């Protein structure tokens, strides 16, 4: 379903992956993917990456959003690029969204979404019962959104994705100390306006920055390790 839905999203969207910003997304994505592989192997979870087929694209849209589907299918929107500012900012978002996929958060949200809508028996059964609703729940589960509104990640999921994402970007050679600064920019951009989808599904910036700083020592160790390997 992930690969099918990703392909459909790409068909229905205006892709600008070949642009300068698009190539930045691809470049950062590949580095993050390499870092994920190193991290998972070191932790003894290399098997969890079986079946991942990484792909990174930039979509021309004013939405301030980005997401990663199960299996490593990533999309950024041009609306979030000014807040990212550079490749390190992209790495903050990329690491976080990839972390959700690595930790199988979308799978858990998908199961909960099916249950909440009375669809019991797994995805294949649900597709037979109500394919349109099932597809909508799936897209919400990965952070794409839809007519039913966004399904919020739990605080537990967010903390896990923040910590993993911070380590992923550090291992990829990006300064993790820039992560709190990115969230300050994100918050500043949302003040006085309706919060962007990307921010509305995440905890408040003050709490997030506090948690990120509390995890910085471990991330800096990975960052220093990545620098020594260069």
C-alpha contacts under 8 A as a table, 3 or more apart, distances in Angstrom:
res1	aa1	res2	aa2	distance
1	X	4	X	5.09
1	X	5	X	5.90
2	X	5	X	5.29
2	X	6	X	5.99
2	X	69	X	6.11
2	X	70	X	6.12
2	X	71	X	7.19
2	X	73	X	7.72
3	X	6	X	5.11
3	X	7	X	6.15
3	X	71	X	7.79
3	X	73	X	7.41
4	X	7	X	5.24
4	X	8	X	6.29
5	X	8	X	4.96
5	X	9	X	6.14
5	X	135	X	7.92
5	X	139	X	7.88
6	X	9	X	5.11
6	X	10	X	6.25
6	X	69	X	7.64
6	X	73	X	6.83
7	X	10	X	5.15
7	X	11	X	6.23
8	X	11	X	5.06
8	X	12	X	6.25
9	X	12	X	5.19
9	X	13	X	6.09
10	X	13	X	5.14
10	X	14	X	7.43
10	X	15	X	7.00
11	X	14	X	7.87
13	X	59	X	6.45
13	X	60	X	7.38
14	X	59	X	5.77
14	X	60	X	5.46
14	X	61	X	7.93
15	X	57	X	7.10
15	X	58	X	5.93
15	X	59	X	4.65
15	X	60	X	5.99
16	X	19	X	5.48
16	X	22	X	5.96
16	X	57	X	7.63
16	X	58	X	5.54
16	X	59	X	5.83
16	X	60	X	6.13
17	X	20	X	7.93
17	X	21	X	7.36
17	X	22	X	3.88
17	X	23	X	6.05
17	X	25	X	7.88
17	X	26	X	7.74
17	X	57	X	5.26
17	X	58	X	4.80
17	X	59	X	7.18
18	X	22	X	5.58
18	X	23	X	6.02
19	X	22	X	4.91
19	X	23	X	6.14
20	X	23	X	5.26
20	X	24	X	6.37
21	X	24	X	4.97
21	X	25	X	6.43
21	X	58	X	7.79
21	X	81	X	7.74
22	X	25	X	5.13
22	X	26	X	6.38
22	X	57	X	6.64
22	X	58	X	5.18
23	X	26	X	4.93
23	X	27	X	5.98
24	X	27	X	5.06
24	X	28	X	6.09
24	X	87	X	6.41
25	X	28	X	5.29
25	X	29	X	5.90
25	X	56	X	6.78
25	X	57	X	7.05
25	X	58	X	6.97
25	X	76	X	7.57
25	X	87	X	7.57
25	X	90	X	6.78
26	X	29	X	4.98
26	X	30	X	6.18
26	X	55	X	7.96
26	X	56	X	5.36
26	X	57	X	6.82
27	X	30	X	5.36
27	X	31	X	6.47
28	X	31	X	5.15
28	X	32	X	6.14
28	X	87	X	6.53
28	X	90	X	7.00
28	X	91	X	6.10
28	X	94	X	7.68
29	X	32	X	5.09
29	X	33	X	6.05
29	X	56	X	6.41
29	X	91	X	7.63
29	X	94	X	6.70
30	X	33	X	5.00
30	X	34	X	6.25
31	X	34	X	5.14
31	X	35	X	6.24
31	X	172	X	5.41
32	X	35	X	4.94
32	X	36	X	6.10
32	X	91	X	7.39
32	X	94	X	7.38
32	X	95	X	6.58
32	X	168	X	6.11
32	X	169	X	6.22
32	X	171	X	7.84
32	X	172	X	5.49
33	X	36	X	5.04
33	X	37	X	6.31
33	X	54	X	7.43
34	X	37	X	5.13
34	X	38	X	6.38
34	X	172	X	7.24
35	X	38	X	5.10
35	X	39	X	6.06
35	X	168	X	5.66
35	X	169	X	7.49
35	X	171	X	5.38
35	X	172	X	5.18
36	X	39	X	5.05
36	X	40	X	5.97
36	X	168	X	6.01
37	X	40	X	5.32
37	X	41	X	6.10
37	X	46	X	7.01
37	X	49	X	7.69
38	X	41	X	5.28
38	X	42	X	6.17
39	X	42	X	5.23
39	X	43	X	6.28
39	X	168	X	7.49
39	X	171	X	7.94
40	X	43	X	5.09
40	X	44	X	6.08
40	X	45	X	4.89
40	X	46	X	5.08
40	X	48	X	7.90
41	X	44	X	5.03
41	X	45	X	5.74
41	X	46	X	4.74
42	X	45	X	7.66
43	X	46	X	7.85
45	X	48	X	5.58
45	X	49	X	7.77
46	X	49	X	5.72
46	X	50	X	7.51
47	X	50	X	5.39
48	X	102	X	7.68
49	X	52	X	5.54
49	X	71	X	7.94
49	X	102	X	7.71
51	X	71	X	6.44
52	X	70	X	7.83
52	X	71	X	4.20
52	X	72	X	5.60
53	X	71	X	5.78
53	X	72	X	5.75
53	X	73	X	7.22
54	X	71	X	6.89
54	X	72	X	4.47
54	X	73	X	5.72
54	X	74	X	7.58
55	X	72	X	6.34
55	X	73	X	5.03
55	X	74	X	5.96
56	X	73	X	6.46
56	X	74	X	4.84
56	X	75	X	5.92
56	X	76	X	7.94
57	X	74	X	6.41
57	X	75	X	4.99
57	X	76	X	6.36
58	X	75	X	5.76
58	X	76	X	4.82
58	X	77	X	5.65
58	X	78	X	6.68
59	X	75	X	6.88
59	X	76	X	6.07
59	X	77	X	4.77
59	X	78	X	6.15
60	X	77	X	5.96
60	X	78	X	5.29
60	X	79	X	7.78
61	X	77	X	5.54
61	X	78	X	5.56
61	X	79	X	5.96
62	X	77	X	7.04
62	X	78	X	6.28
62	X	79	X	4.27
62	X	80	X	7.84
63	X	77	X	6.20
63	X	78	X	7.34
63	X	79	X	4.99
63	X	80	X	7.03
63	X	196	X	7.12
63	X	197	X	7.40
64	X	77	X	6.45
64	X	78	X	7.47
64	X	79	X	4.58
64	X	80	X	4.35
64	X	196	X	5.58
64	X	197	X	6.47
64	X	198	X	6.02
65	X	76	X	6.47
65	X	77	X	5.75
65	X	79	X	7.06
65	X	80	X	5.92
65	X	196	X	7.36
65	X	197	X	6.19
65	X	198	X	4.73
66	X	74	X	7.58
66	X	75	X	5.64
66	X	76	X	4.35
66	X	77	X	6.05
66	X	80	X	7.61
66	X	93	X	7.42
66	X	94	X	7.98
66	X	97	X	7.33
66	X	143	X	7.69
66	X	144	X	7.84
66	X	198	X	6.97
67	X	74	X	5.82
67	X	75	X	5.63
67	X	76	X	6.73
67	X	97	X	5.56
67	X	98	X	7.79
67	X	142	X	6.44
67	X	143	X	5.73
67	X	144	X	6.59
68	X	72	X	6.20
68	X	73	X	5.41
68	X	74	X	4.26
68	X	75	X	6.48
68	X	97	X	5.49
68	X	98	X	5.67
68	X	100	X	7.49
68	X	101	X	6.30
68	X	142	X	6.49
68	X	143	X	7.85
69	X	72	X	5.95
69	X	73	X	4.97
69	X	74	X	6.30
69	X	101	X	6.33
69	X	106	X	7.63
69	X	142	X	5.59
70	X	73	X	6.67
70	X	101	X	5.18
70	X	102	X	7.71
70	X	104	X	7.28
70	X	106	X	7.14
70	X	107	X	7.85
70	X	142	X	7.84
71	X	101	X	7.29
72	X	98	X	7.07
72	X	101	X	7.06
74	X	98	X	7.79
76	X	80	X	7.40
77	X	80	X	5.87
77	X	81	X	7.22
78	X	81	X	5.25
78	X	82	X	7.84
79	X	82	X	6.87
80	X	83	X	5.53
80	X	84	X	6.38
81	X	84	X	4.90
81	X	85	X	6.08
81	X	86	X	7.93
81	X	90	X	7.49
82	X	85	X	5.00
83	X	89	X	7.52
83	X	182	X	7.28
83	X	185	X	6.31
83	X	186	X	6.25
83	X	189	X	7.70
84	X	87	X	7.37
84	X	88	X	7.47
84	X	89	X	4.08
84	X	90	X	5.31
84	X	93	X	7.94
84	X	182	X	6.81
85	X	89	X	6.06
85	X	90	X	7.69
86	X	89	X	5.36
86	X	90	X	6.40
87	X	90	X	4.89
87	X	91	X	6.06
88	X	91	X	4.90
88	X	92	X	6.43
88	X	174	X	5.71
88	X	175	X	7.06
88	X	178	X	7.18
89	X	92	X	5.16
89	X	93	X	6.72
89	X	178	X	7.29
89	X	179	X	7.30
89	X	182	X	6.24
90	X	93	X	5.34
90	X	94	X	5.91
91	X	94	X	4.83
91	X	95	X	5.67
91	X	169	X	5.72
91	X	174	X	7.00
92	X	95	X	5.43
92	X	96	X	6.32
92	X	165	X	7.01
92	X	166	X	7.07
92	X	169	X	6.55
92	X	176	X	7.75
92	X	178	X	7.80
92	X	179	X	5.67
92	X	182	X	7.45
93	X	96	X	5.23
93	X	97	X	6.16
94	X	97	X	5.32
94	X	98	X	5.91
94	X	165	X	7.60
95	X	98	X	5.27
95	X	99	X	5.98
95	X	164	X	7.38
95	X	165	X	3.98
95	X	166	X	6.59
95	X	168	X	5.68
95	X	169	X	5.64
96	X	99	X	5.09
96	X	100	X	6.65
96	X	161	X	5.28
96	X	162	X	5.69
96	X	164	X	7.10
96	X	165	X	4.23
96	X	166	X	7.25
97	X	100	X	5.29
97	X	101	X	6.88
97	X	161	X	7.21
97	X	165	X	7.48
98	X	101	X	5.18
98	X	102	X	6.23
98	X	165	X	7.23
99	X	102	X	4.95
99	X	103	X	6.03
99	X	160	X	7.75
99	X	161	X	4.93
99	X	162	X	7.73
99	X	164	X	5.74
99	X	165	X	5.47
100	X	103	X	5.28
100	X	104	X	6.22
100	X	105	X	5.32
100	X	106	X	6.95
100	X	157	X	7.40
100	X	160	X	7.95
100	X	161	X	5.48
101	X	104	X	5.02
101	X	105	X	6.21
101	X	106	X	6.57
102	X	105	X	7.83
103	X	160	X	7.94
103	X	161	X	7.70
104	X	107	X	5.30
104	X	108	X	6.66
105	X	108	X	5.21
105	X	109	X	6.22
105	X	153	X	7.99
105	X	157	X	6.68
106	X	109	X	4.97
106	X	110	X	5.87
106	X	138	X	7.93
106	X	141	X	5.06
106	X	142	X	5.31
107	X	110	X	5.02
107	X	111	X	6.31
107	X	141	X	7.55
108	X	111	X	5.20
108	X	112	X	6.31
109	X	112	X	5.04
109	X	113	X	5.95
109	X	141	X	5.42
109	X	151	X	7.85
109	X	153	X	7.73
110	X	113	X	5.02
110	X	114	X	6.18
110	X	137	X	6.49
110	X	138	X	5.84
110	X	141	X	5.50
111	X	114	X	5.25
111	X	115	X	6.32
111	X	122	X	7.51
112	X	115	X	5.15
112	X	116	X	6.12
113	X	116	X	5.12
113	X	117	X	6.30
113	X	137	X	6.11
113	X	141	X	7.76
114	X	117	X	5.24
114	X	118	X	6.27
114	X	119	X	4.85
114	X	120	X	6.65
114	X	122	X	7.93
114	X	126	X	7.58
114	X	134	X	7.22
114	X	137	X	7.20
115	X	118	X	5.07
115	X	119	X	5.45
115	X	120	X	6.02
116	X	119	X	7.53
119	X	122	X	7.72
119	X	126	X	5.62
119	X	129	X	7.69
120	X	125	X	7.51
120	X	126	X	6.88
121	X	124	X	7.77
121	X	125	X	5.60
121	X	126	X	6.84
122	X	125	X	5.57
122	X	126	X	6.14
123	X	126	X	4.94
123	X	127	X	6.02
123	X	134	X	7.47
124	X	127	X	5.16
124	X	128	X	6.52
125	X	128	X	5.17
125	X	129	X	6.31
126	X	129	X	4.94
126	X	130	X	5.87
126	X	131	X	6.69
126	X	134	X	6.22
127	X	130	X	5.39
127	X	131	X	4.13
127	X	132	X	7.77
127	X	134	X	5.92
127	X	135	X	7.82
128	X	131	X	6.12
130	X	133	X	5.60
130	X	134	X	6.14
131	X	134	X	5.02
131	X	135	X	6.04
132	X	135	X	5.28
132	X	136	X	6.25
133	X	136	X	5.02
133	X	137	X	6.15
134	X	137	X	5.15
134	X	138	X	6.20
135	X	138	X	5.03
135	X	139	X	6.26
136	X	139	X	5.23
136	X	140	X	6.27
136	X	146	X	6.39
136	X	147	X	7.77
136	X	148	X	7.56
137	X	140	X	5.16
137	X	141	X	6.03
138	X	141	X	4.94
138	X	142	X	6.56
139	X	142	X	5.44
139	X	143	X	6.44
139	X	144	X	5.08
139	X	145	X	6.04
139	X	146	X	7.07
140	X	143	X	5.02
140	X	144	X	5.30
140	X	145	X	4.53
140	X	146	X	6.32
140	X	149	X	7.43
140	X	150	X	5.61
140	X	151	X	5.85
141	X	144	X	7.47
141	X	145	X	8.00
141	X	150	X	7.98
141	X	151	X	6.34
143	X	150	X	6.98
143	X	151	X	7.51
144	X	150	X	7.94
145	X	148	X	7.74
145	X	149	X	6.08
145	X	150	X	5.14
145	X	151	X	7.85
146	X	149	X	5.62
146	X	150	X	6.93
150	X	197	X	7.97
150	X	201	X	7.15
151	X	201	X	7.45
152	X	201	X	5.00
152	X	202	X	7.31
153	X	157	X	5.98
153	X	158	X	6.40
153	X	201	X	6.55
153	X	202	X	7.10
154	X	157	X	5.15
154	X	158	X	6.30
155	X	158	X	5.06
155	X	159	X	6.18
155	X	203	X	7.17
156	X	159	X	5.29
156	X	160	X	6.24
157	X	160	X	5.12
157	X	161	X	6.09
158	X	161	X	5.07
158	X	162	X	5.99
158	X	202	X	7.01
158	X	203	X	7.52
159	X	162	X	5.07
159	X	163	X	6.19
159	X	211	X	7.68
160	X	163	X	5.30
160	X	164	X	6.08
161	X	164	X	5.18
161	X	165	X	5.60
162	X	165	X	5.12
162	X	166	X	5.98
162	X	212	X	6.94
163	X	166	X	5.22
163	X	167	X	6.43
163	X	212	X	7.14
163	X	215	X	6.65
164	X	167	X	5.18
164	X	168	X	6.08
165	X	168	X	4.95
165	X	169	X	6.16
166	X	169	X	5.44
166	X	170	X	6.21
166	X	176	X	5.91
166	X	179	X	7.44
166	X	212	X	7.77
166	X	216	X	7.92
166	X	219	X	6.05
167	X	170	X	5.05
167	X	171	X	6.07
167	X	176	X	7.68
167	X	218	X	7.47
167	X	219	X	4.89
167	X	222	X	6.50
167	X	223	X	7.95
168	X	171	X	5.21
168	X	172	X	6.18
169	X	172	X	4.96
169	X	173	X	6.49
169	X	174	X	5.35
169	X	175	X	7.37
169	X	176	X	6.57
170	X	173	X	5.21
170	X	174	X	5.05
170	X	175	X	5.88
170	X	176	X	5.50
170	X	219	X	5.90
170	X	220	X	6.83
170	X	222	X	5.59
170	X	223	X	4.35
170	X	226	X	7.25
171	X	174	X	7.32
171	X	222	X	5.25
171	X	223	X	5.46
171	X	225	X	7.28
171	X	226	X	5.34
172	X	223	X	7.72
172	X	226	X	6.76
173	X	223	X	5.96
173	X	226	X	5.57
173	X	227	X	6.55
174	X	223	X	7.07
175	X	178	X	5.92
175	X	220	X	7.82
175	X	223	X	6.66
176	X	179	X	5.52
176	X	216	X	7.17
176	X	219	X	6.43
176	X	220	X	6.80
176	X	223	X	7.40
177	X	180	X	6.56
177	X	181	X	7.46
177	X	213	X	7.99
177	X	216	X	7.15
178	X	181	X	5.10
178	X	182	X	6.17
179	X	182	X	5.09
179	X	183	X	6.54
179	X	212	X	7.49
180	X	183	X	5.18
180	X	184	X	6.34
180	X	208	X	7.79
180	X	209	X	5.05
180	X	212	X	6.56
180	X	213	X	7.29
181	X	184	X	5.03
181	X	185	X	6.43
182	X	185	X	5.13
182	X	186	X	6.22
183	X	186	X	4.81
183	X	187	X	6.07
183	X	205	X	6.16
183	X	208	X	7.88
183	X	209	X	7.04
184	X	187	X	5.17
184	X	188	X	6.13
184	X	205	X	6.89
185	X	188	X	5.02
185	X	189	X	6.10
186	X	189	X	5.21
186	X	190	X	6.43
186	X	199	X	7.61
187	X	190	X	5.18
187	X	191	X	6.34
187	X	199	X	7.97
187	X	205	X	6.37
188	X	191	X	5.37
190	X	193	X	5.53
190	X	194	X	6.67
190	X	195	X	5.19
190	X	196	X	6.80
191	X	194	X	7.88
191	X	195	X	7.60
195	X	199	X	6.05
195	X	200	X	5.69
196	X	199	X	5.36
196	X	200	X	6.06
197	X	200	X	5.08
197	X	201	X	6.42
198	X	201	X	5.91
198	X	202	X	6.98
199	X	202	X	5.24
199	X	203	X	7.68
200	X	203	X	7.77
203	X	207	X	6.86
203	X	208	X	6.36
204	X	207	X	5.59
204	X	208	X	6.25
205	X	208	X	4.96
205	X	209	X	5.94
206	X	209	X	5.24
206	X	210	X	6.20
207	X	210	X	5.14
207	X	211	X	6.25
208	X	211	X	5.17
208	X	212	X	6.10
209	X	212	X	5.05
209	X	213	X	6.14
210	X	213	X	5.30
210	X	214	X	6.32
211	X	214	X	5.07
211	X	215	X	6.46
212	X	215	X	5.21
212	X	216	X	6.20
213	X	216	X	5.00
214	X	217	X	7.46
215	X	218	X	6.03
215	X	219	X	6.69
216	X	219	X	5.02
216	X	220	X	5.94
217	X	220	X	5.17
217	X	221	X	6.39
218	X	221	X	5.19
218	X	222	X	6.65
219	X	222	X	5.16
219	X	223	X	6.20
220	X	223	X	4.76
220	X	224	X	6.04
221	X	224	X	5.21
221	X	225	X	6.17
222	X	225	X	4.93
222	X	226	X	6.17
223	X	226	X	5.12
223	X	227	X	6.33
224	X	227	X	5.10
224	X	228	X	6.33
225	X	228	X	5.22
225	X	229	X	6.49
226	X	229	X	5.23
226	X	230	X	6.68
227	X	230	X	5.34
